[in-house]
């Protein structure tokens, strides 16, 4: 018993004389166990140990966890991590010094393992976004061989609520494309975009050539003869994708913007589908959707749709945006968003759009998900985000570190006392949780649900049943 108490309260084991002292005190002099516990845990040494372990005592556990992740792991904690560590600290299962030590060990271990064996990336296998399902080239090939040419032709859909508001031809949508080494896909890309149902009358395509060496300009010139609403700009030097997008944004005339990847495909009514949402719902700032996966760069849209491998991205909230970049594939957004949150951060190579969506969430912008996959995402082994040496993971961590403290709720990070006081204030009645409920890591959720029921009951003018 004394050994266990010493480890908990003094973070050491007792010496032989100390063990003998406590054994004699209990067995010979009749000291009760509670008195022994109080004597050890309340000693001056225990007080000094507690003070030493209680790093930044004026900061709540939640804020301390956030700081620890930012400075030790170079990223923001995710919500489950905050909940877990807050529970461990709150229930005295470890102290702050031990938390710091554990995170440091975790970081050092990961760094050493990566140095010894750098992480590998297999572009022939991908996890379907929003699920734990793995999709492989083999599974894709088996499925397309099974369907052969027996898949339905997809007729374009028309959206009455949009078409009645389109009016005279004008640029409503600016589609922006960054071009570098896109020779294999430029013809298919241009054919796909110019085939959009409202392209000729209400769209422009802005192509920013990032000093590509493959002479795609010759193909683009042919299409520009047929479509004067194609704008082509060739940079004098090699520029990054987000610098190219920023040029496109600055050159655009559309009310709405969308990015278009050369190796992806859109259903012919894709632009119309997205613009309909933005026109119908003025409160929506960004519209995005699920998408089909393809391992065949030249496969027509209908074939990929028939294969049926698609994402299940979640509805965007500040919390789940910390987990994944749901709007990453072919979203459409209001050009006015840039007036408030700025352009894309051109220092990023792979996750600049992710960082931009975090800024949008921080600014309170509204995201709208369409459960209609009208885009095909080609798993291109040569693509920037699917290359084995991708910086996406590192940059995503940087983005969460930069914006996590603004996206995580201050009440998730607040002290227990402040959280309960605020709940009671909002519910207009005292809200309590039992000791048994406090023993659960999810006790704040339980308390919030109780506050909602109490508030609803008070609003109806009756007591809780």
C-alpha positions, 0 to 999 in steps of 0.5 A: 500500500505504501509503495503504491501511494508513494508512486502516486503522490511522490512519484518515487518508491519509499526507502527501507526506513520509510517502509518500516516507518509506515508498517510500524505505524499501521501494525504496531501503533494502529494508524488507520489506512485513511490517515496514512493516505492523508499523511503521505498525499498531504505531505510537503513533498507531495505538494511540491511534486504536484506543483512541479507537475501542474504546468501552467496552472492558470490554463485549463486542461483543454488549452494546455492539451492544445498548446502541447500538440501545437508545440510538440507534434506541430499540429492541432489536436483532434476532438477525440484527442482533446476529450481523451487527454482532458479525461485523463488529466481531470480524473488524475490518471496522469499529470501535465508533465506526464502528458508532455512526456508521452507526447514528446516520446510519441513525436520522437518515436515517429521521427525515428521510425520515419528516419529509419524507414520513410513512409511508403505510398502505394498509388494503386490503392486508395481509401475511399474518402469518408469510409474505411473502404480500400479501393485498388487498381485490381478491384477497379479493373475487375469491375470495369471488365465485368460491366464491359461496354454495358453501361447506360449513357448519362443524359444531362439534367436540367435545373428549372430553378436555375434556368429561369434565372439565367437570362441573357448570356453572361459569365456566371461561372469562372472555371480555373485550371492550372496546367503543367505537363498535361499533354496526355489529358488536355484534349479530353479536358477541354472537350469535357469542360466545353461540353458543360450544358451552360459553358457557351452561354454562362461560363469562362475557362481560365487556363494558367500555364505554369510554364509547361514544356509539353506545348499544350498551347497548340491544342488550347488555341484550336479550342479558343477558335471555337470558344472565345470564352477560353482565356489562356495565360502562360507564366514566364517561369514555373509557378506552383498550383496555388499561385496559378489559382490566385492568378485565375481568381484575379483574372476571373469575371464570374460570380462563382469560381471552381477549380478544374483538374486536367485529369478529372472529369465532370458530368456534363451538367456539373457546372449547372448543378453547382450553380443552381445551389448557389443561386437558390440558396444565397446563404451558401458560400461553398458547394461540394459533392461526393465523387467517383474514383477512377484508375483509368485516365481516359475512361468516360464519365459514364463508365466510372459512374457505372463502376460505382466506386465513390466517396462518402464525404461528411457534411462540413463542420469546423470539427470534421474539417479538422479530420479531412478535406471534404471539399477538395474535389471540384467544389464551387464557391462565391468569388466574393469569399476571397474579398473576406478571407483572401487568396490561396496561400501560395507557400503550400504545394499540396494542401493550400485548398485545405488551408483555404477551407479552414479560413472559410470555416473560421470566417463562418462561411457556409458549406453545402454538400450535394449527395450527387456525385457529378465528378470523377477523381482520377487516382493519378500516380503522377498527380501532385496529391498522389505522388509517393513524396507528397507533402500533403500530410505535412502541410495538412498538419501545418494548416490545423496548427494554424487554424485549429485554435479558432475552429475548436470550440472554446467550451471544449477547451474550457475548464470544467467549472466554466463549461458547467457555468456557461451551460447553466446560464444558457439553459437558464436553470442549474445543470448538474452531472453526477460523479458516475457521469463525470467518470465518462470521457463524454460527460460534456456531451451528456451535460449539454444534452441535459441542458438542452432538455432543461431549456426546452422544458423551461420554454414550455413552462413545465418541469422536467419529467 
